[in-house]
Amino acid sequence: MAATISSNNTGQILRVGIIGCGEVSQVIHIPNFNALSDWYQTTYLCDVSQQALSHCAKKVLGPTPPKTTSNAEELCASSEVDVVLVASADAYHVPQALLALEHNKYCLLEKPAALCFRDIDILIAAEKKSKGKIFVGTMRRYAASLEDAIKEIGGMGEIKYARVRDIIGPNALFVSQSGMFSKKFDDFSEGDTKDRQAREKDIVEQALREEFGMSVTEASISMLRMLGG
């Protein structure tokens, strides 16, 4: 059951800057912003892949093509961006959300907001100092079935135990069935790859070794990414 979208009576169209032009932006975010053109206009795109930027820019509908950049701060600082969507790799969620807050922008942050307590604490502290706000996007947050379940239970605070009987798995399992034909690109530099790997290593070591007192192994990293994501 789809949510009902009311007409925009304010006359204000929010200008959106999207950081991360991967499959989720291609399949979900850009098409939704296009469909909600009375409310949103995508004006800026950011990605380390020029091919991804070119591909996604062609998907954006509107009176003018979106500007493109590989610099997230440029997008966040732009006067042509009212709200920021962070849909990049998990390792960049917090640093890029911090950039949005530094420029007092409201930010829709893709899940996971963070994979360790250190980073979520930094994000919470930054939000308190900013005129902007962070909204964490989870795809089922406003699903009618979930809202009905919460009402029946009496609120999230009443839940004492939950068992998950199904995990959807990697995005590719359902994105490939969407009919949106997302594309992956690999025209990023060796430096970009090393930076991402270094950030991921820091996060898993912080979460597993420092915060949970666990050994950092392939199995524990896989568990953190699955449950944290």
Rosetta constraint file for C-alpha pairs under 8 A:
AtomPair CA 1 CA 143 HARMONIC 7.56 0.50
AtomPair CA 1 CA 144 HARMONIC 6.43 0.50
AtomPair CA 2 CA 143 HARMONIC 7.67 0.50
AtomPair CA 2 CA 144 HARMONIC 7.71 0.50
AtomPair CA 3 CA 142 HARMONIC 7.75 0.50
AtomPair CA 3 CA 143 HARMONIC 7.59 0.50
AtomPair CA 3 CA 144 HARMONIC 7.58 0.50
AtomPair CA 7 CA 38 HARMONIC 7.44 0.50
AtomPair CA 8 CA 12 HARMONIC 7.79 0.50
AtomPair CA 8 CA 38 HARMONIC 6.17 0.50
AtomPair CA 8 CA 39 HARMONIC 6.33 0.50
AtomPair CA 12 CA 39 HARMONIC 7.07 0.50
AtomPair CA 13 CA 37 HARMONIC 7.82 0.50
AtomPair CA 13 CA 38 HARMONIC 6.42 0.50
AtomPair CA 13 CA 39 HARMONIC 4.76 0.50
AtomPair CA 13 CA 40 HARMONIC 5.14 0.50
AtomPair CA 13 CA 41 HARMONIC 6.65 0.50
AtomPair CA 14 CA 39 HARMONIC 6.13 0.50
AtomPair CA 14 CA 40 HARMONIC 4.78 0.50
AtomPair CA 14 CA 41 HARMONIC 6.26 0.50
AtomPair CA 14 CA 81 HARMONIC 7.95 0.50
AtomPair CA 14 CA 82 HARMONIC 5.94 0.50
AtomPair CA 14 CA 83 HARMONIC 6.98 0.50
AtomPair CA 15 CA 40 HARMONIC 5.89 0.50
AtomPair CA 15 CA 41 HARMONIC 4.95 0.50
AtomPair CA 15 CA 42 HARMONIC 5.77 0.50
AtomPair CA 15 CA 43 HARMONIC 5.86 0.50
AtomPair CA 15 CA 80 HARMONIC 6.65 0.50
AtomPair CA 15 CA 81 HARMONIC 5.08 0.50
AtomPair CA 15 CA 82 HARMONIC 5.08 0.50
AtomPair CA 15 CA 83 HARMONIC 6.40 0.50
AtomPair CA 16 CA 40 HARMONIC 6.70 0.50
AtomPair CA 16 CA 41 HARMONIC 5.91 0.50
AtomPair CA 16 CA 42 HARMONIC 4.58 0.50
AtomPair CA 16 CA 43 HARMONIC 5.73 0.50
AtomPair CA 16 CA 44 HARMONIC 6.71 0.50
AtomPair CA 16 CA 81 HARMONIC 5.54 0.50
AtomPair CA 16 CA 82 HARMONIC 6.09 0.50
AtomPair CA 16 CA 83 HARMONIC 5.11 0.50
AtomPair CA 16 CA 84 HARMONIC 5.79 0.50
AtomPair CA 16 CA 85 HARMONIC 7.09 0.50
AtomPair CA 17 CA 42 HARMONIC 6.09 0.50
AtomPair CA 17 CA 43 HARMONIC 5.94 0.50
AtomPair CA 17 CA 44 HARMONIC 4.49 0.50
AtomPair CA 17 CA 45 HARMONIC 5.77 0.50
AtomPair CA 17 CA 46 HARMONIC 7.77 0.50
AtomPair CA 17 CA 75 HARMONIC 6.48 0.50
AtomPair CA 17 CA 76 HARMONIC 7.44 0.50
AtomPair CA 17 CA 81 HARMONIC 5.64 0.50
AtomPair CA 17 CA 82 HARMONIC 7.66 0.50
AtomPair CA 17 CA 83 HARMONIC 6.36 0.50
AtomPair CA 17 CA 84 HARMONIC 4.84 0.50
AtomPair CA 17 CA 85 HARMONIC 6.11 0.50
AtomPair CA 18 CA 25 HARMONIC 7.97 0.50
AtomPair CA 18 CA 42 HARMONIC 7.43 0.50
AtomPair CA 18 CA 44 HARMONIC 6.27 0.50
AtomPair CA 18 CA 45 HARMONIC 4.93 0.50
AtomPair CA 18 CA 46 HARMONIC 6.21 0.50
AtomPair CA 18 CA 84 HARMONIC 6.04 0.50
AtomPair CA 18 CA 85 HARMONIC 4.81 0.50
AtomPair CA 18 CA 86 HARMONIC 6.23 0.50
AtomPair CA 18 CA 87 HARMONIC 7.10 0.50
AtomPair CA 19 CA 45 HARMONIC 6.00 0.50
AtomPair CA 19 CA 46 HARMONIC 4.64 0.50
AtomPair CA 19 CA 47 HARMONIC 6.24 0.50
AtomPair CA 19 CA 72 HARMONIC 6.68 0.50
AtomPair CA 19 CA 84 HARMONIC 7.48 0.50
AtomPair CA 19 CA 85 HARMONIC 6.09 0.50
AtomPair CA 19 CA 86 HARMONIC 4.95 0.50
AtomPair CA 19 CA 87 HARMONIC 5.74 0.50
AtomPair CA 19 CA 88 HARMONIC 6.00 0.50
AtomPair CA 20 CA 25 HARMONIC 7.04 0.50
AtomPair CA 20 CA 45 HARMONIC 7.52 0.50
AtomPair CA 20 CA 46 HARMONIC 5.90 0.50
AtomPair CA 20 CA 47 HARMONIC 5.13 0.50
AtomPair CA 20 CA 86 HARMONIC 6.59 0.50
AtomPair CA 20 CA 87 HARMONIC 4.88 0.50
AtomPair CA 20 CA 88 HARMONIC 4.08 0.50
AtomPair CA 20 CA 89 HARMONIC 7.46 0.50
AtomPair CA 21 CA 25 HARMONIC 5.46 0.50
AtomPair CA 21 CA 26 HARMONIC 6.59 0.50
AtomPair CA 21 CA 45 HARMONIC 7.39 0.50
AtomPair CA 21 CA 46 HARMONIC 7.02 0.50
AtomPair CA 21 CA 47 HARMONIC 5.93 0.50
AtomPair CA 21 CA 52 HARMONIC 5.89 0.50
AtomPair CA 21 CA 53 HARMONIC 6.53 0.50
AtomPair CA 21 CA 56 HARMONIC 6.58 0.50
AtomPair CA 21 CA 87 HARMONIC 7.39 0.50
AtomPair CA 21 CA 88 HARMONIC 7.27 0.50
AtomPair CA 22 CA 26 HARMONIC 6.23 0.50
AtomPair CA 22 CA 52 HARMONIC 7.19 0.50
AtomPair CA 22 CA 87 HARMONIC 7.75 0.50
AtomPair CA 22 CA 88 HARMONIC 7.30 0.50
AtomPair CA 22 CA 182 HARMONIC 7.90 0.50
AtomPair CA 22 CA 183 HARMONIC 7.60 0.50
AtomPair CA 22 CA 184 HARMONIC 6.83 0.50
AtomPair CA 23 CA 27 HARMONIC 5.82 0.50
AtomPair CA 23 CA 175 HARMONIC 7.63 0.50
AtomPair CA 23 CA 182 HARMONIC 5.35 0.50
AtomPair CA 23 CA 183 HARMONIC 6.63 0.50
AtomPair CA 23 CA 184 HARMONIC 7.16 0.50
AtomPair CA 24 CA 28 HARMONIC 5.47 0.50
AtomPair CA 24 CA 29 HARMONIC 6.70 0.50
AtomPair CA 24 CA 87 HARMONIC 7.35 0.50
AtomPair CA 25 CA 29 HARMONIC 4.62 0.50
AtomPair CA 25 CA 30 HARMONIC 5.66 0.50
AtomPair CA 25 CA 87 HARMONIC 6.80 0.50
AtomPair CA 26 CA 30 HARMONIC 5.82 0.50
AtomPair CA 26 CA 31 HARMONIC 7.20 0.50
AtomPair CA 26 CA 56 HARMONIC 6.69 0.50
AtomPair CA 26 CA 59 HARMONIC 7.92 0.50
AtomPair CA 26 CA 180 HARMONIC 7.64 0.50
AtomPair CA 26 CA 182 HARMONIC 5.95 0.50
AtomPair CA 27 CA 31 HARMONIC 6.67 0.50
AtomPair CA 27 CA 175 HARMONIC 7.33 0.50
AtomPair CA 27 CA 178 HARMONIC 7.57 0.50
AtomPair CA 27 CA 180 HARMONIC 5.63 0.50
AtomPair CA 27 CA 181 HARMONIC 7.72 0.50
AtomPair CA 27 CA 182 HARMONIC 6.34 0.50
AtomPair CA 28 CA 32 HARMONIC 6.10 0.50
AtomPair CA 29 CA 33 HARMONIC 6.14 0.50
AtomPair CA 30 CA 34 HARMONIC 6.11 0.50
AtomPair CA 30 CA 42 HARMONIC 7.69 0.50
AtomPair CA 30 CA 56 HARMONIC 8.00 0.50
AtomPair CA 30 CA 59 HARMONIC 7.20 0.50
AtomPair CA 30 CA 60 HARMONIC 6.43 0.50
AtomPair CA 31 CA 35 HARMONIC 6.15 0.50
AtomPair CA 31 CA 59 HARMONIC 7.84 0.50
AtomPair CA 31 CA 60 HARMONIC 7.76 0.50
AtomPair CA 32 CA 36 HARMONIC 6.14 0.50
AtomPair CA 33 CA 37 HARMONIC 6.22 0.50
AtomPair CA 33 CA 40 HARMONIC 5.77 0.50
AtomPair CA 33 CA 41 HARMONIC 6.60 0.50
AtomPair CA 33 CA 42 HARMONIC 7.00 0.50
AtomPair CA 34 CA 40 HARMONIC 7.60 0.50
AtomPair CA 34 CA 41 HARMONIC 7.27 0.50
AtomPair CA 34 CA 42 HARMONIC 8.00 0.50
AtomPair CA 34 CA 60 HARMONIC 6.65 0.50
AtomPair CA 34 CA 61 HARMONIC 5.77 0.50
AtomPair CA 34 CA 62 HARMONIC 7.79 0.50
AtomPair CA 36 CA 40 HARMONIC 6.06 0.50
AtomPair CA 37 CA 41 HARMONIC 6.12 0.50
AtomPair CA 37 CA 62 HARMONIC 7.97 0.50
AtomPair CA 41 CA 62 HARMONIC 6.86 0.50
AtomPair CA 42 CA 60 HARMONIC 6.78 0.50
AtomPair CA 42 CA 62 HARMONIC 7.90 0.50
AtomPair CA 42 CA 66 HARMONIC 6.41 0.50
AtomPair CA 43 CA 65 HARMONIC 7.25 0.50
AtomPair CA 43 CA 66 HARMONIC 4.34 0.50
AtomPair CA 43 CA 67 HARMONIC 6.17 0.50
AtomPair CA 43 CA 80 HARMONIC 6.80 0.50
AtomPair CA 43 CA 81 HARMONIC 6.74 0.50
AtomPair CA 44 CA 66 HARMONIC 4.88 0.50
AtomPair CA 44 CA 67 HARMONIC 4.67 0.50
AtomPair CA 44 CA 68 HARMONIC 5.71 0.50
AtomPair CA 44 CA 69 HARMONIC 7.83 0.50
AtomPair CA 44 CA 75 HARMONIC 6.52 0.50
AtomPair CA 44 CA 80 HARMONIC 7.82 0.50
AtomPair CA 44 CA 81 HARMONIC 7.10 0.50
AtomPair CA 45 CA 53 HARMONIC 6.69 0.50
AtomPair CA 45 CA 57 HARMONIC 7.40 0.50
AtomPair CA 45 CA 66 HARMONIC 6.61 0.50
AtomPair CA 45 CA 67 HARMONIC 6.23 0.50
AtomPair CA 45 CA 68 HARMONIC 4.77 0.50
AtomPair CA 45 CA 69 HARMONIC 6.39 0.50
AtomPair CA 45 CA 75 HARMONIC 7.45 0.50
AtomPair CA 46 CA 53 HARMONIC 6.89 0.50
AtomPair CA 46 CA 68 HARMONIC 5.76 0.50
AtomPair CA 46 CA 69 HARMONIC 4.88 0.50
AtomPair CA 46 CA 70 HARMONIC 5.18 0.50
AtomPair CA 46 CA 71 HARMONIC 6.59 0.50
AtomPair CA 46 CA 72 HARMONIC 6.15 0.50
AtomPair CA 46 CA 75 HARMONIC 7.02 0.50
AtomPair CA 47 CA 52 HARMONIC 6.99 0.50
AtomPair CA 47 CA 53 HARMONIC 6.24 0.50
AtomPair CA 47 CA 69 HARMONIC 6.71 0.50
AtomPair CA 47 CA 70 HARMONIC 4.99 0.50
AtomPair CA 47 CA 71 HARMONIC 7.65 0.50
AtomPair CA 47 CA 72 HARMONIC 7.93 0.50
AtomPair CA 47 CA 88 HARMONIC 7.99 0.50
AtomPair CA 48 CA 70 HARMONIC 5.03 0.50
AtomPair CA 48 CA 188 HARMONIC 5.92 0.50
AtomPair CA 48 CA 192 HARMONIC 7.60 0.50
AtomPair CA 49 CA 53 HARMONIC 6.37 0.50
AtomPair CA 49 CA 70 HARMONIC 7.54 0.50
AtomPair CA 49 CA 185 HARMONIC 6.87 0.50
AtomPair CA 49 CA 186 HARMONIC 7.04 0.50
AtomPair CA 49 CA 187 HARMONIC 5.48 0.50
AtomPair CA 49 CA 188 HARMONIC 5.34 0.50
AtomPair CA 50 CA 54 HARMONIC 6.15 0.50
AtomPair CA 50 CA 70 HARMONIC 7.84 0.50
AtomPair CA 50 CA 187 HARMONIC 7.07 0.50
AtomPair CA 51 CA 55 HARMONIC 6.08 0.50
AtomPair CA 51 CA 185 HARMONIC 6.57 0.50
AtomPair CA 51 CA 187 HARMONIC 6.94 0.50
AtomPair CA 52 CA 56 HARMONIC 6.04 0.50
AtomPair CA 52 CA 183 HARMONIC 8.00 0.50
AtomPair CA 52 CA 184 HARMONIC 7.55 0.50
AtomPair CA 52 CA 185 HARMONIC 6.26 0.50
AtomPair CA 53 CA 57 HARMONIC 5.91 0.50
AtomPair CA 53 CA 68 HARMONIC 6.49 0.50
AtomPair CA 53 CA 69 HARMONIC 7.93 0.50
AtomPair CA 54 CA 58 HARMONIC 6.55 0.50
AtomPair CA 55 CA 59 HARMONIC 6.87 0.50
AtomPair CA 56 CA 60 HARMONIC 6.62 0.50
AtomPair CA 57 CA 65 HARMONIC 6.62 0.50
AtomPair CA 57 CA 66 HARMONIC 6.15 0.50
AtomPair CA 57 CA 68 HARMONIC 7.76 0.50
AtomPair CA 58 CA 65 HARMONIC 7.72 0.50
AtomPair CA 60 CA 65 HARMONIC 7.12 0.50
AtomPair CA 60 CA 66 HARMONIC 7.30 0.50
AtomPair CA 61 CA 65 HARMONIC 7.63 0.50
AtomPair CA 69 CA 74 HARMONIC 7.37 0.50
AtomPair CA 69 CA 75 HARMONIC 7.23 0.50
AtomPair CA 71 CA 75 HARMONIC 6.84 0.50
AtomPair CA 72 CA 76 HARMONIC 6.32 0.50
AtomPair CA 72 CA 96 HARMONIC 6.77 0.50
AtomPair CA 72 CA 99 HARMONIC 7.67 0.50
AtomPair CA 73 CA 77 HARMONIC 5.92 0.50
AtomPair CA 73 CA 96 HARMONIC 7.80 0.50
AtomPair CA 73 CA 99 HARMONIC 6.10 0.50
AtomPair CA 73 CA 100 HARMONIC 7.82 0.50
AtomPair CA 74 CA 78 HARMONIC 6.17 0.50
AtomPair CA 75 CA 81 HARMONIC 7.18 0.50
AtomPair CA 76 CA 81 HARMONIC 6.98 0.50
AtomPair CA 76 CA 84 HARMONIC 6.88 0.50
AtomPair CA 76 CA 99 HARMONIC 6.41 0.50
AtomPair CA 76 CA 100 HARMONIC 5.28 0.50
AtomPair CA 76 CA 103 HARMONIC 6.39 0.50
AtomPair CA 76 CA 105 HARMONIC 7.36 0.50
AtomPair CA 77 CA 81 HARMONIC 7.79 0.50
AtomPair CA 77 CA 100 HARMONIC 7.79 0.50
AtomPair CA 77 CA 103 HARMONIC 5.87 0.50
AtomPair CA 82 CA 105 HARMONIC 6.41 0.50
AtomPair CA 82 CA 106 HARMONIC 7.35 0.50
AtomPair CA 83 CA 105 HARMONIC 5.61 0.50
AtomPair CA 83 CA 106 HARMONIC 5.03 0.50
AtomPair CA 83 CA 107 HARMONIC 5.75 0.50
AtomPair CA 83 CA 108 HARMONIC 7.74 0.50
AtomPair CA 84 CA 100 HARMONIC 6.60 0.50
AtomPair CA 84 CA 105 HARMONIC 6.68 0.50
AtomPair CA 84 CA 106 HARMONIC 6.32 0.50
AtomPair CA 84 CA 107 HARMONIC 4.68 0.50
AtomPair CA 84 CA 108 HARMONIC 6.29 0.50
AtomPair CA 85 CA 107 HARMONIC 5.69 0.50
AtomPair CA 85 CA 108 HARMONIC 4.79 0.50
AtomPair CA 85 CA 109 HARMONIC 6.04 0.50
AtomPair CA 85 CA 110 HARMONIC 7.60 0.50
AtomPair CA 86 CA 93 HARMONIC 6.45 0.50
AtomPair CA 86 CA 96 HARMONIC 6.91 0.50
AtomPair CA 86 CA 97 HARMONIC 6.76 0.50
AtomPair CA 86 CA 107 HARMONIC 7.21 0.50
AtomPair CA 86 CA 108 HARMONIC 6.33 0.50
AtomPair CA 86 CA 109 HARMONIC 5.00 0.50
AtomPair CA 86 CA 110 HARMONIC 5.98 0.50
AtomPair CA 87 CA 93 HARMONIC 7.50 0.50
AtomPair CA 87 CA 109 HARMONIC 6.87 0.50
AtomPair CA 87 CA 110 HARMONIC 5.42 0.50
AtomPair CA 88 CA 92 HARMONIC 6.42 0.50
AtomPair CA 88 CA 93 HARMONIC 6.59 0.50
AtomPair CA 89 CA 93 HARMONIC 6.81 0.50
AtomPair CA 90 CA 111 HARMONIC 7.94 0.50
AtomPair CA 90 CA 112 HARMONIC 6.80 0.50
AtomPair CA 90 CA 114 HARMONIC 7.49 0.50
AtomPair CA 91 CA 196 HARMONIC 6.65 0.50
AtomPair CA 91 CA 199 HARMONIC 5.88 0.50
AtomPair CA 91 CA 200 HARMONIC 5.61 0.50
AtomPair CA 91 CA 203 HARMONIC 7.55 0.50
AtomPair CA 92 CA 96 HARMONIC 5.90 0.50
AtomPair CA 92 CA 196 HARMONIC 7.95 0.50
AtomPair CA 92 CA 199 HARMONIC 7.99 0.50
AtomPair CA 93 CA 97 HARMONIC 6.00 0.50
AtomPair CA 93 CA 109 HARMONIC 6.98 0.50
AtomPair CA 93 CA 110 HARMONIC 7.48 0.50
AtomPair CA 93 CA 112 HARMONIC 7.77 0.50
AtomPair CA 93 CA 113 HARMONIC 6.36 0.50
AtomPair CA 93 CA 114 HARMONIC 6.90 0.50
AtomPair CA 94 CA 98 HARMONIC 6.04 0.50
AtomPair CA 94 CA 113 HARMONIC 6.76 0.50
AtomPair CA 94 CA 114 HARMONIC 6.40 0.50
AtomPair CA 94 CA 119 HARMONIC 6.72 0.50
AtomPair CA 94 CA 120 HARMONIC 7.61 0.50
AtomPair CA 94 CA 123 HARMONIC 6.61 0.50
AtomPair CA 95 CA 99 HARMONIC 6.45 0.50
AtomPair CA 96 CA 100 HARMONIC 6.50 0.50
AtomPair CA 97 CA 101 HARMONIC 6.34 0.50
AtomPair CA 97 CA 107 HARMONIC 6.72 0.50
AtomPair CA 97 CA 109 HARMONIC 6.90 0.50
AtomPair CA 97 CA 123 HARMONIC 7.70 0.50
AtomPair CA 97 CA 134 HARMONIC 7.62 0.50
AtomPair CA 98 CA 102 HARMONIC 6.07 0.50
AtomPair CA 98 CA 123 HARMONIC 6.60 0.50
AtomPair CA 98 CA 126 HARMONIC 6.85 0.50
AtomPair CA 99 CA 103 HARMONIC 6.49 0.50
AtomPair CA 100 CA 104 HARMONIC 6.32 0.50
AtomPair CA 100 CA 105 HARMONIC 5.15 0.50
AtomPair CA 100 CA 106 HARMONIC 7.05 0.50
AtomPair CA 100 CA 107 HARMONIC 6.47 0.50
AtomPair CA 100 CA 132 HARMONIC 7.60 0.50
AtomPair CA 101 CA 105 HARMONIC 5.50 0.50
AtomPair CA 101 CA 106 HARMONIC 7.15 0.50
AtomPair CA 101 CA 107 HARMONIC 7.63 0.50
AtomPair CA 101 CA 126 HARMONIC 6.88 0.50
AtomPair CA 101 CA 127 HARMONIC 6.37 0.50
AtomPair CA 101 CA 130 HARMONIC 5.65 0.50
AtomPair CA 101 CA 131 HARMONIC 7.36 0.50
AtomPair CA 101 CA 132 HARMONIC 5.40 0.50
AtomPair CA 101 CA 133 HARMONIC 7.02 0.50
AtomPair CA 102 CA 126 HARMONIC 7.89 0.50
AtomPair CA 102 CA 130 HARMONIC 6.60 0.50
AtomPair CA 103 CA 130 HARMONIC 7.98 0.50
AtomPair CA 103 CA 132 HARMONIC 7.77 0.50
AtomPair CA 104 CA 130 HARMONIC 5.56 0.50
AtomPair CA 104 CA 131 HARMONIC 4.86 0.50
AtomPair CA 104 CA 132 HARMONIC 4.31 0.50
AtomPair CA 104 CA 133 HARMONIC 7.87 0.50
AtomPair CA 105 CA 131 HARMONIC 7.19 0.50
AtomPair CA 105 CA 132 HARMONIC 4.55 0.50
AtomPair CA 105 CA 133 HARMONIC 6.96 0.50
AtomPair CA 106 CA 132 HARMONIC 4.55 0.50
AtomPair CA 106 CA 133 HARMONIC 4.71 0.50
AtomPair CA 106 CA 134 HARMONIC 6.13 0.50
AtomPair CA 106 CA 135 HARMONIC 7.83 0.50
AtomPair CA 107 CA 132 HARMONIC 7.32 0.50
AtomPair CA 107 CA 133 HARMONIC 6.11 0.50
AtomPair CA 107 CA 134 HARMONIC 4.94 0.50
AtomPair CA 107 CA 135 HARMONIC 6.10 0.50
AtomPair CA 108 CA 134 HARMONIC 6.09 0.50
AtomPair CA 108 CA 135 HARMONIC 4.82 0.50
AtomPair CA 108 CA 136 HARMONIC 5.85 0.50
AtomPair CA 108 CA 137 HARMONIC 6.25 0.50
AtomPair CA 109 CA 113 HARMONIC 6.35 0.50
AtomPair CA 109 CA 134 HARMONIC 6.64 0.50
AtomPair CA 109 CA 135 HARMONIC 5.93 0.50
AtomPair CA 109 CA 136 HARMONIC 4.78 0.50
AtomPair CA 109 CA 137 HARMONIC 5.81 0.50
AtomPair CA 110 CA 136 HARMONIC 5.91 0.50
AtomPair CA 110 CA 137 HARMONIC 4.94 0.50
AtomPair CA 110 CA 138 HARMONIC 7.08 0.50
AtomPair CA 111 CA 136 HARMONIC 6.27 0.50
AtomPair CA 111 CA 137 HARMONIC 5.83 0.50
AtomPair CA 111 CA 138 HARMONIC 6.08 0.50
AtomPair CA 111 CA 229 HARMONIC 6.40 0.50
AtomPair CA 112 CA 136 HARMONIC 7.82 0.50
AtomPair CA 112 CA 228 HARMONIC 6.50 0.50
AtomPair CA 112 CA 229 HARMONIC 5.05 0.50
AtomPair CA 113 CA 120 HARMONIC 7.10 0.50
AtomPair CA 113 CA 136 HARMONIC 6.36 0.50
AtomPair CA 114 CA 119 HARMONIC 6.03 0.50
AtomPair CA 114 CA 120 HARMONIC 5.59 0.50
AtomPair CA 115 CA 119 HARMONIC 7.41 0.50
AtomPair CA 115 CA 120 HARMONIC 7.85 0.50
AtomPair CA 115 CA 203 HARMONIC 6.82 0.50
AtomPair CA 115 CA 204 HARMONIC 7.66 0.50
AtomPair CA 115 CA 207 HARMONIC 6.94 0.50
AtomPair CA 115 CA 224 HARMONIC 7.63 0.50
AtomPair CA 115 CA 225 HARMONIC 7.79 0.50
AtomPair CA 115 CA 228 HARMONIC 5.91 0.50
AtomPair CA 115 CA 229 HARMONIC 7.70 0.50
AtomPair CA 116 CA 120 HARMONIC 6.64 0.50
AtomPair CA 116 CA 203 HARMONIC 6.58 0.50
AtomPair CA 116 CA 204 HARMONIC 7.71 0.50
AtomPair CA 116 CA 206 HARMONIC 6.74 0.50
AtomPair CA 116 CA 207 HARMONIC 4.80 0.50
AtomPair CA 116 CA 211 HARMONIC 7.71 0.50
AtomPair CA 117 CA 121 HARMONIC 6.03 0.50
AtomPair CA 117 CA 207 HARMONIC 7.17 0.50
AtomPair CA 117 CA 211 HARMONIC 7.55 0.50
AtomPair CA 118 CA 122 HARMONIC 6.39 0.50
AtomPair CA 118 CA 206 HARMONIC 7.80 0.50
AtomPair CA 119 CA 123 HARMONIC 6.26 0.50
AtomPair CA 120 CA 124 HARMONIC 6.14 0.50
AtomPair CA 121 CA 125 HARMONIC 6.17 0.50
AtomPair CA 122 CA 126 HARMONIC 6.19 0.50
AtomPair CA 123 CA 127 HARMONIC 6.20 0.50
AtomPair CA 124 CA 128 HARMONIC 6.47 0.50
AtomPair CA 125 CA 129 HARMONIC 6.81 0.50
AtomPair CA 126 CA 130 HARMONIC 6.34 0.50
AtomPair CA 127 CA 131 HARMONIC 7.61 0.50
AtomPair CA 127 CA 132 HARMONIC 6.72 0.50
AtomPair CA 127 CA 133 HARMONIC 6.02 0.50
AtomPair CA 127 CA 134 HARMONIC 7.03 0.50
AtomPair CA 137 CA 141 HARMONIC 7.64 0.50
AtomPair CA 140 CA 146 HARMONIC 7.11 0.50
AtomPair CA 141 CA 146 HARMONIC 7.20 0.50
AtomPair CA 141 CA 147 HARMONIC 7.94 0.50
AtomPair CA 142 CA 146 HARMONIC 6.93 0.50
AtomPair CA 142 CA 147 HARMONIC 6.44 0.50
AtomPair CA 143 CA 147 HARMONIC 6.29 0.50
AtomPair CA 144 CA 148 HARMONIC 6.08 0.50
AtomPair CA 145 CA 149 HARMONIC 6.17 0.50
AtomPair CA 146 CA 150 HARMONIC 6.22 0.50
AtomPair CA 147 CA 151 HARMONIC 6.33 0.50
AtomPair CA 148 CA 152 HARMONIC 6.21 0.50
AtomPair CA 149 CA 153 HARMONIC 6.15 0.50
AtomPair CA 150 CA 154 HARMONIC 6.00 0.50
AtomPair CA 150 CA 155 HARMONIC 5.15 0.50
AtomPair CA 150 CA 156 HARMONIC 6.30 0.50
AtomPair CA 151 CA 155 HARMONIC 6.08 0.50
AtomPair CA 153 CA 158 HARMONIC 6.85 0.50
AtomPair CA 153 CA 159 HARMONIC 7.53 0.50
AtomPair CA 154 CA 158 HARMONIC 6.45 0.50
AtomPair CA 155 CA 159 HARMONIC 7.60 0.50
AtomPair CA 168 CA 173 HARMONIC 7.95 0.50
AtomPair CA 169 CA 173 HARMONIC 6.97 0.50
AtomPair CA 171 CA 175 HARMONIC 5.83 0.50
AtomPair CA 172 CA 176 HARMONIC 5.64 0.50
AtomPair CA 173 CA 177 HARMONIC 7.39 0.50
AtomPair CA 174 CA 178 HARMONIC 6.53 0.50
AtomPair CA 175 CA 179 HARMONIC 7.90 0.50
AtomPair CA 175 CA 180 HARMONIC 7.77 0.50
AtomPair CA 175 CA 182 HARMONIC 7.65 0.50
AtomPair CA 176 CA 181 HARMONIC 7.11 0.50
AtomPair CA 176 CA 182 HARMONIC 7.88 0.50
AtomPair CA 188 CA 192 HARMONIC 6.38 0.50
AtomPair CA 188 CA 193 HARMONIC 7.42 0.50
AtomPair CA 189 CA 193 HARMONIC 6.54 0.50
AtomPair CA 190 CA 194 HARMONIC 6.20 0.50
AtomPair CA 191 CA 195 HARMONIC 6.08 0.50
AtomPair CA 192 CA 196 HARMONIC 6.26 0.50
AtomPair CA 193 CA 197 HARMONIC 6.21 0.50
AtomPair CA 194 CA 198 HARMONIC 6.06 0.50
AtomPair CA 195 CA 199 HARMONIC 6.22 0.50
AtomPair CA 196 CA 200 HARMONIC 6.14 0.50
AtomPair CA 197 CA 201 HARMONIC 6.08 0.50
AtomPair CA 198 CA 202 HARMONIC 6.22 0.50
AtomPair CA 199 CA 203 HARMONIC 6.24 0.50
AtomPair CA 200 CA 204 HARMONIC 6.25 0.50
AtomPair CA 201 CA 205 HARMONIC 6.11 0.50
AtomPair CA 202 CA 206 HARMONIC 6.04 0.50
AtomPair CA 203 CA 207 HARMONIC 6.09 0.50
AtomPair CA 204 CA 208 HARMONIC 5.74 0.50
AtomPair CA 204 CA 209 HARMONIC 7.76 0.50
AtomPair CA 204 CA 216 HARMONIC 7.42 0.50
AtomPair CA 204 CA 221 HARMONIC 6.60 0.50
AtomPair CA 204 CA 224 HARMONIC 7.72 0.50
AtomPair CA 205 CA 209 HARMONIC 5.23 0.50
AtomPair CA 205 CA 210 HARMONIC 6.71 0.50
AtomPair CA 205 CA 216 HARMONIC 6.56 0.50
AtomPair CA 206 CA 210 HARMONIC 4.93 0.50
AtomPair CA 206 CA 211 HARMONIC 6.27 0.50
AtomPair CA 207 CA 211 HARMONIC 5.01 0.50
AtomPair CA 207 CA 212 HARMONIC 6.23 0.50
AtomPair CA 208 CA 212 HARMONIC 4.95 0.50
AtomPair CA 208 CA 213 HARMONIC 6.05 0.50
AtomPair CA 208 CA 214 HARMONIC 5.13 0.50
AtomPair CA 208 CA 215 HARMONIC 6.68 0.50
AtomPair CA 208 CA 216 HARMONIC 6.25 0.50
AtomPair CA 208 CA 220 HARMONIC 7.57 0.50
AtomPair CA 208 CA 221 HARMONIC 7.90 0.50
AtomPair CA 208 CA 224 HARMONIC 7.95 0.50
AtomPair CA 209 CA 213 HARMONIC 4.67 0.50
AtomPair CA 209 CA 214 HARMONIC 4.97 0.50
AtomPair CA 209 CA 215 HARMONIC 5.99 0.50
AtomPair CA 209 CA 216 HARMONIC 6.54 0.50
AtomPair CA 210 CA 214 HARMONIC 7.95 0.50
AtomPair CA 214 CA 220 HARMONIC 7.88 0.50
AtomPair CA 215 CA 220 HARMONIC 7.31 0.50
AtomPair CA 216 CA 220 HARMONIC 6.07 0.50
AtomPair CA 216 CA 221 HARMONIC 6.59 0.50
AtomPair CA 217 CA 221 HARMONIC 6.03 0.50
AtomPair CA 218 CA 222 HARMONIC 6.05 0.50
AtomPair CA 219 CA 223 HARMONIC 6.20 0.50
AtomPair CA 220 CA 224 HARMONIC 6.15 0.50
AtomPair CA 221 CA 225 HARMONIC 6.20 0.50
AtomPair CA 222 CA 226 HARMONIC 6.08 0.50
AtomPair CA 223 CA 227 HARMONIC 5.98 0.50
AtomPair CA 223 CA 228 HARMONIC 7.93 0.50
AtomPair CA 224 CA 228 HARMONIC 5.38 0.50
AtomPair CA 224 CA 229 HARMONIC 7.78 0.50
AtomPair CA 225 CA 229 HARMONIC 5.46 0.50
